[in-house]
Amino acid sequence: MSEIKTIGVAGCGTMGAGIAIVAARAGFRTVVYDTRQEALDKSLQQTRDFFAKSVQRGKMTEEKMAAAVDKLVVTTSLDGMGECDLVIDAVFEDLKVKHDLFTRLDKVCPSHTIFASNTSTLSITEIAAGSGRDDRFVGMHFCLPAQLMKLVEMSPGLNTTEETFTKAWAACEAMGQRPVKTKDNPGFILNYFLIPYNNDAIRLVEAGVAAPADIDRAIKEGLGYPMGPLELLDLIGLDTQLLLCEAMYGITNEPRAACPPLVKRMIAAGHLGRKSGRGFYTYEGNAMFGS
Amino acid sequence: MTYSIIDTGNSRSFPTTHPLLEGASGEGDVILLIGEKAGEALAKVVNADHKAAILIELGSECLGEHTGESRAGEGSNILGFARFRLGDGDPSNLVELVRQPNTPESAINAAKAILEGAGLKVAVCFDFAGRIIDRLVRPYYNAALRRLDEGLATADDMDLTLKLGLGYPEGPIALLERTGLAHHFDVTQAMFDAYGESPYAPARRARVAKARAQKKAG
């Protein structure tokens, strides 16, 4: 197997675009694939803007920026992924969509290419099972926003070889990230703890233990967390929390992962969080008012 | 607003000197009962009805045990409070202030004025076992201990993940080691008794730590 020089990113939503920035910034030739040309154009523009800001802040030199931009290519053709040594999937969190992508990638990519998935809740072993190369498949979960967060949760599937995992781990470190090893477990480490904890906070509101602002203040002041759970939920979005819960509860049957009924009522009422201007708090511009 | 303190000794909220203790006067509009037997000292308060607020330091018990309860109509000028503190760690700056359904706003505001005046932050909650923070973090700490047994990741990687990924100042395993796993057992056992729900049941590693501590104490 040859060493990893070219990294492919499939899907250029927020996550994929961020991963592409990480790879190109570290000097990898980076190929970003998406079926939507306008999404690719937008992400290229955002990448340039991000690098320009990095230069302004003195975190990157002009030369490095030019080199990084140079390393990045975008394509709407899957054939463009044929030269990649590692392909990271950042497409929609749906097992069928991912199986379809990897089945096609398996035909395009040489046998040494390692496949990775940035899934946050699906099973790596299950995604790998439909890839045609489950021995050369790893979980590689970046945190949002990938270009600012160092952490990557890496997990082998049941059939992943030691060699594949070691090579993907080395590539992750070469990207300047901090990998941690975890099992192929729904939510890996971060979401495995966060989703039930956030649900517990919603249940405290439901049970009338305290108001959202009091709960958030207690957690921030008492424990030194940067955000309270209800502020965080407003940022994540209640609709997203519902999807995360359904995915995690569907696999684990863990009662704390089950979505509290209040979430569905809030979604029905349009209280999605920051994006709709109201969640556990109401928002006007950037100001926050406790509700 | 002035306040006086009745100190029954061994306060978990105020183990050392603090501006709140120093600012007390002989006779006050608000009375603070602190220490292990704070609840029992309620009987010593004279003219209780005429005080703006009376604050009882709570352990793991409910305020209602000292004030009585009545068809969700309970509530008077008597409130409960506890400064949040993990095990043997230093007390935080956060005070959980316990009210009841009919506690008048004037009493809550008087209590807040005294506590905030001494530089503390206040979160108001109703009278439930574990109040806010313990109810939220103990199931998470238990989950971390159980995941460690299941080999989800190493203790260091688990701690690092939560620090890097969520900005927590300390990971759960290091935090429990620092503040005392046996204390985590005591808190979770009390909450498990109260709620009977498995997320509160003390994790195996906390149970082991408690048993070892008891053995050592003879």
Chai-1 contact restraints between the chains, C-beta under 6 A:
chainA,res_idxA,chainB,res_idxB,connection_type,confidence,min_distance_angstrom,max_distance_angstrom,comment,restraint_id
A,C143,B,G165,contact,1.0,0.0,6.0,A-B,restraint_1
A,K150,B,L164,contact,1.0,0.0,6.0,A-B,restraint_2
A,L151,B,L164,contact,1.0,0.0,6.0,A-B,restraint_3
A,L151,B,G165,contact,1.0,0.0,6.0,A-B,restraint_4
A,V180,B,D157,contact,1.0,0.0,6.0,A-B,restraint_5
A,V180,B,T161,contact,1.0,0.0,6.0,A-B,restraint_6
A,T182,B,L152,contact,1.0,0.0,6.0,A-B,restraint_7
A,T182,B,A153,contact,1.0,0.0,6.0,A-B,restraint_8
A,K183,B,L152,contact,1.0,0.0,6.0,A-B,restraint_9
A,I189,B,A153,contact,1.0,0.0,6.0,A-B,restraint_10
A,I189,B,M158,contact,1.0,0.0,6.0,A-B,restraint_11
A,I189,B,T161,contact,1.0,0.0,6.0,A-B,restraint_12
A,L190,B,T161,contact,1.0,0.0,6.0,A-B,restraint_13
A,L190,B,G165,contact,1.0,0.0,6.0,A-B,restraint_14
A,Y197,B,Y140,contact,1.0,0.0,6.0,A-B,restraint_15
A,D200,B,L136,contact,1.0,0.0,6.0,A-B,restraint_16
A,A201,B,L136,contact,1.0,0.0,6.0,A-B,restraint_17
A,V209,B,C125,contact,1.0,0.0,6.0,A-B,restraint_18
A,V209,B,F126,contact,1.0,0.0,6.0,A-B,restraint_19
A,V209,B,F128,contact,1.0,0.0,6.0,A-B,restraint_20
A,A210,B,C125,contact,1.0,0.0,6.0,A-B,restraint_21
A,A210,B,I132,contact,1.0,0.0,6.0,A-B,restraint_22
A,D214,B,A123,contact,1.0,0.0,6.0,A-B,restraint_23
A,D214,B,V124,contact,1.0,0.0,6.0,A-B,restraint_24
A,I215,B,I132,contact,1.0,0.0,6.0,A-B,restraint_25
A,R217,B,A123,contact,1.0,0.0,6.0,A-B,restraint_26
A,A218,B,L94,contact,1.0,0.0,6.0,A-B,restraint_27
A,A218,B,A123,contact,1.0,0.0,6.0,A-B,restraint_28
A,A218,B,I132,contact,1.0,0.0,6.0,A-B,restraint_29
A,A218,B,I133,contact,1.0,0.0,6.0,A-B,restraint_30
A,E221,B,N93,contact,1.0,0.0,6.0,A-B,restraint_31
A,E221,B,L94,contact,1.0,0.0,6.0,A-B,restraint_32
A,E221,B,K121,contact,1.0,0.0,6.0,A-B,restraint_33
A,G222,B,F84,contact,1.0,0.0,6.0,A-B,restraint_34
A,G222,B,S92,contact,1.0,0.0,6.0,A-B,restraint_35
A,G222,B,L94,contact,1.0,0.0,6.0,A-B,restraint_36
A,G222,B,I133,contact,1.0,0.0,6.0,A-B,restraint_37
A,G224,B,P169,contact,1.0,0.0,6.0,A-B,restraint_38
A,Y225,B,Y168,contact,1.0,0.0,6.0,A-B,restraint_39
A,P226,B,G167,contact,1.0,0.0,6.0,A-B,restraint_40
A,R256,B,P199,contact,1.0,0.0,6.0,A-B,restraint_41
